[in-house]
Amino acid sequence: MKKNNLNVGGQAVIEGVMMRSPERVSVAVRIPNGKIALKEDPYISYTKRNRFLNLPLIRGAVVLIESLVIGIKALSWSAETAISEEDKKNNKKNKNKKGSLSKFSLTVTVIFALGAGLVIFFYVPLILTDFLGVKSGIYFNLVDGFFRLSIFGLYIFLISLWKEIKRIFEYHGAEHK
């Protein structure tokens, strides 16, 4: 008997989860009145639409960028949806405030996040390891790996102190169900 696997992945978003299958992207968010708002869109990956983008060396970068874009759109929609009615009224009164990020703002945010991630999780451990004078291949990798794990652990600990991030961590388990 042939077993069919369904490839589904997801991420936690503000007050909910985003799930992605090979053909659809869905976001479910708990709104202030306790009900669930659902957004479901058809989606076919660029790697399925274009043979060139499915080549082994190109596919990984395309899937990473695609996942970032889908994830940020889901986060943006969940943030807008999870806002209480009172906050929406306040935003209408104060027209200088905008409820959602523009495409430019999202692009700048993604570029900044990728850059900061590279610096913090890639370059800083390399610089610290080099500063200690470790040159040998295996020792260099062990020390560099120790710094990377330590920085990542510290990062997770520090963001877990943030009340809103704690709430997102609570939804993280739901995406695995």
N, C-alpha and C positions, 0 to 999 in steps of 0.2 A: 504494500500500500504506500503510495507516494504522499508525503506530508507537505502541505502547502504552508509556507511561511508568509506572514503578513508583516511587512516592514513598516513599523510605526515608531515614531520618535516624538519627543516633546520637550517642553520646558515649562517651568513655573513662571507665571506672570503675576501682576498685581491682582490679588484676590481671585486667582484662578489658574488655569492651565491652558497651554497651547499644545495641540497634538497635530502631527503631520504624517499623512500616509502618502503612498506614491501618487495619489490622484487628488487629495484634498488637504486643506489646512483648516482646522477648527480651533476656536478660542472660546472657552467658557469662563465667565467671570461672575462672582457673587456681587450683586448690587446692594446698596444700603438697606433696601427693604427686605433682604433675605432671599429674593428670587435670583435665578441664574439667567444671565444674558448670554446668548450664544451667537457666534458669528462663524459661518461656514462658507468657505470659498473653494472653487475648483483650483487645482494647481498641478501643473506638470513641470517637472524640473527642466532646466535649460539643457542638462546633459541628455535628457530623453528627446528634446526637441531638435538638437543639433549634434550630428555625429562627431564633428571636430571637438566640441566641448567635452565629449565622453572619452577622449583619449586619456590613457593612464596618467601622464604627467600633468595634464591640464585639469582633469576631472576633480582632483582634490581641492584645488584653489577655487574652482567654480562652485563646488558644493559648500565650501567654507563661506564664501561671500553670500551665496544664496541663503544659507542658514542664518547668517547675521542679519540680512535684510528682512527675512520672514520673522525672525525673533524680535527685532526692534519694532516692526510694524505691529506685532502682537502685543508687545509691551506698551506701545503708545495707545493702542485701542483699549487695552485693559485699564490703563491709567485714566483715560477719558471716561470709560464706562463706570469705573468704581467711584468716581467723584460723587459725593452726596449732592442731593438736590439743592441744599443750601449753598454749597460751593458754586454750583452752576448759576444760581441767582446772583451771587456776589460777582462772578465773572461778567455777567450781563451788565451789572451796574458799573463796574470798572472796566471800561472798554480797552484800557491799555493792556490788560491781562489777556493772554490767549490760551485757550484750553488745550491746544495740541501743538506739537512741534512741526515746523515747516520741513520740507524735504532737505533744504540746505542745512538746517539745524541737525537733522538726523544724520546727514552725511558727515558733518563736522564732528558730531559725537562719536560716530563709528571710527573715523580716522584717528581722533584723539585717543579713544579707548584702545585701538590696536597699537598705536604708538606707545602709550603708557604701559600697556601689557608687555610689549617687547623690551622696553627699558627696564621695567621692574623685575620681570621674570626671566629675562634672557641676559641682558647686558650687565646688570648689577651683580648677579652671581659670578659671571665671568671676570668682572673687574675685581671682586673680592677674592676670588681664587687666585688670580694673577698677583694681587697685592700680597698674598701670603707666600708667594714665590714657588708655588707648586707647579712643576713643569711636566712630570711624568704622566703618560697617558691614563693609566688606571687610577692613580692617585688624584690626578686632576679631575677626572670624571666623578670620583667618589666625593671629593670636597665640593665641586661644583653642584653635584646632585644634592648634597646636604644643604647647601645654601638655598637652592631652588625649593626644596621641600620646606625648609624653615621659613622662607619668605611666603610661600603659599599658605602654610599653616597659620602664620601671623596674620596674613590677609584675611583668611576665613574667620579667624577669631575676632579681629577688629570689626569686620562688617557685620558679624553676628551680634554685636553690641547695639547696632542700629535697629530701632524698633520695627521699622518698615521692612527691613531685610529679614528679620526674624519671621515675620508674617509670610514672606515669600518662601522661606525655607520650609514652612509648614505645608505649603502647597507642593513643594518639590516631590514629596512622597506620592502624591496623587497622580503625578504624571507617569509613575512606574506601575501603577495598578493596571 
